[in-house]
């Protein structure tokens, strides 16, 4: 049996639940006054990039699109469960939660680098750090990203647990902030995703696992014709240099490819098992996985 969703997520769903009783004409979604609403997780866009993507998709698909960047992972997942949101891009773990609870469906997958369809998690340390193995992190301060991040939390926490290594965890709030903390010496290691080259001033201590890239998903209530318009618009956008540059602002994406939910079925079980064990992985994990926002004051100015 799966562990219940984090309390913060349940609260967010409860707060948005009243919206599900509001009437919305699904037949006119995409028309003026009833736009297609897409949600991006905080890791997948800024207000500026969302506005530009919104304009591009509206123009190319010939429909009205409204793109919103969620304030938190909990908000992103909860928004995906309301009839007022029609799709979006979340982190892999956020998407899996939304798929499990609300039935959202994958339609495209983000590509990165040279059309890579998967990404690896890594733990990085400073170039001059004495640590050479996971065992050398015992008792050390490790910066994670947030509790819904696969490469920034779930995979590294699981890797450390498998190695029998107990660390002192803290959440930085973003990959960049976690890397800044390790470069500045405020933590010994940081969890993040693998890049073509390690970030300046750091080196990879260990690889923590590999997972498929996250999808572009749609809600079951969105008409198939409208979905196909958006899919065609995204594929067209990804085929142009300016479009790829814009997609690059969404978690370093370089393109998209058609997929179905079947691609994510195996990893769904893996992440569910990992999440079930989180309270045993690192000291204080229960508190970290159940609070609305992890405090970063102990890290100093990030």
C-alpha positions, -999 to 999 in steps of 0.1 A, spaced: 0 0 0 13 34 -9 21 61 17 -5 89 17 5 121 -1 25 147 18 3 168 41 11 200 23 -1 184 -10 -33 173 6 -39 207 20 -33 223 -14 -58 200 -30 -83 208 -3 -79 245 -8 -84 241 -46 -112 216 -42 -140 242 -42 -130 251 -78 -141 216 -90 -177 225 -84 -176 255 -108 -191 250 -142 -169 252 -173 -179 246 -208 -154 220 -220 -167 223 -256 -154 259 -259 -120 255 -242 -95 274 -263 -119 302 -273 -119 337 -260 -130 338 -224 -123 301 -219 -86 296 -227 -66 264 -226 -49 267 -192 -15 250 -188 5 249 -156 43 248 -152 61 238 -121 85 263 -106 114 244 -121 100 247 -156 95 284 -162 94 320 -152 67 345 -157 86 359 -187 93 325 -204 57 314 -197 43 346 -213 64 341 -244 55 304 -246 18 313 -242 20 337 -271 38 312 -294 14 284 -287 -17 306 -291 -4 318 -324 7 285 -338 -23 264 -325 -49 290 -334 -65 289 -299 -63 310 -268 -37 296 -243 -30 308 -207 2 295 -191 7 298 -153 38 291 -133 28 274 -100 42 289 -68 53 255 -54 54 218 -62 22 213 -41 4 240 -60 15 226 -93 1 191 -86 -31 204 -70 -37 227 -99 -34 198 -123 -63 182 -105 -89 209 -111 -112 212 -141 -98 247 -147 -63 234 -157 -60 215 -190 -24 203 -190 12 214 -185 47 204 -176 58 193 -141 88 175 -127 87 138 -132 76 131 -96 50 158 -97 36 144 -129 34 109 -114 15 122 -84 -9 141 -107 -13 110 -129 -20 87 -100 -45 111 -83 -61 129 -113 -56 107 -143 -36 133 -164 -21 118 -195 14 121 -211 14 131 -247 50 145 -254 83 140 -237 109 167 -232 143 160 -249 176 174 -237 210 178 -251 215 157 -282 179 144 -281 184 125 -248 152 110 -235 165 103 -199 184 122 -172 207 111 -145 210 123 -109 243 131 -94 258 142 -61 285 169 -66 312 183 -43 337 210 -46 367 203 -68 390 205 -38 368 184 -15 384 153 1 353 132 -3 358 104 -29 329 80 -22 294 81 -8 308 68 25 328 100 29 295 119 32 286 103 65 274 130 89 280 157 62 256 185 53 240 177 19 218 202 0 188 188 -17 165 207 -40 129 200 -28 109 170 -17 92 166 -52 125 166 -71 137 132 -85 173 141 -91 174 167 -64 160 145 -36 145 111 -42 173 94 -62 202 108 -41 184 100 -8 177 65 -20 213 61 -31 226 72 2 203 49 20 214 19 -1 250 28 8 241 29 45 251 66 47 234 90 70 237 127 62 225 160 76 200 172 50 188 207 41 166 219 12 179 248 -10 148 253 -30 164 250 -65 192 232 -83 211 265 -87 208 273 -50 220 238 -40 250 242 -63 258 276 -49 257 262 -14 283 236 -22 306 260 -41 304 284 -11 313 256 13 280 258 32 274 221 25 297 193 15 276 179 -14 246 189 -35 221 168 -53 212 178 -89 209 164 -124 239 155 -146 250 180 -172 274 177 -201 301 192 -179 300 195 -140 291 231 -129 323 252 -125 341 246 -93 325 212 -87 330 176 -96 307 146 -96 311 124 -66 285 98 -76 257 90 -100 224 84 -82 203 69 -109 186 75 -143 150 82 -152 130 92 -183 125 129 -189 92 144 -178 63 147 -202 40 174 -215 6 161 -202 -31 169 -207 -62 165 -185 -88 138 -196 -114 165 -201 -95 183 -228 -109 175 -263 -86 154 -285 -87 180 -313 -75 207 -289 -47 184 -276 -36 177 -312 -34 214 -320 -12 220 -290 10 190 -297 15 202 -333 23 237 -321 49 224 -297 65 201 -323 66 230 -347 81 253 -321 108 227 -312 118 225 -349 129 262 -350 161 277 -335 141 304 -316 116 278 -304 144 255 -291 159 285 -273 125 291 -256 121 254 -247 157 256 -233 143 279 -206 120 250 -195 145 228 -176 171 228 -205 147 212 -230 159 210 -266 129 193 -282 99 170 -277 88 136 -289 55 117 -288 50 93 -259 22 77 -239 18 70 -202 31 35 -208 67 50 -209 63 60 -172 46 29 -158 78 12 -147 92 43 -129 59 49 -113 64 19 -91 101 27 -84 93 62 -72 64 51 -52 86 27 -33 113 53 -28 87 78 -15 74 52 8 109 48 24 117 85 26 111 88 64 139 62 69 164 77 44 176 108 61 172 123 96 143 147 97 128 135 65 93 133 79 94 170 88 110 180 55 84 160 34 54 173 53 60 211 56 48 236 30 82 251 23 115 239 36 134 267 54 167 278 39 177 302 66 202 278 81 221 279 47 225 317 48 218 338 18 211 316 -12 
